Amino acid sequence: MPKSKVIENDLEAFKKTDEKPASSRAELLEEFDMLLANSQLDNKKTRRYLGRIRLPRLIGGIGGAAMCVLAVVLVLTPPATHDNTLRYAIASGMLIAGAYIAVRFAL
């Protein structure tokens, strides 16, 4: 079994606890205490798991922001020809796609 699946299986019980309907705080604390006592989680495992979740989001957010910047640069640089219609259409598409990608992945 790959390491990523092992980490995900270890954290599955914690996810189930988080999804339970609102119980009393004491019950949740007891269940969480029992889970921590029975599981073998450490900083390396949790850091690897969080990195696997955050890295694609970070790359998507940076890529989307870069697309927005490139679209603005495309609009602001002086054109080589006088036909700007296609250029502005491409820049508009890049700006919309970049904003969507940045928001979709970063949030």
Buried (B, 14 or more C-beta within 10 A) or exposed (E): EEEEEEBEEBBEBBEEBEEEEEEEEEEBEEBBEEBEEEEEBEEEBEEEBEEEEEEEEEEBBBBBBBBBEBBBEBBEEEEEEEEEEEBEEEBEEBBEBBBEBBEEBEE
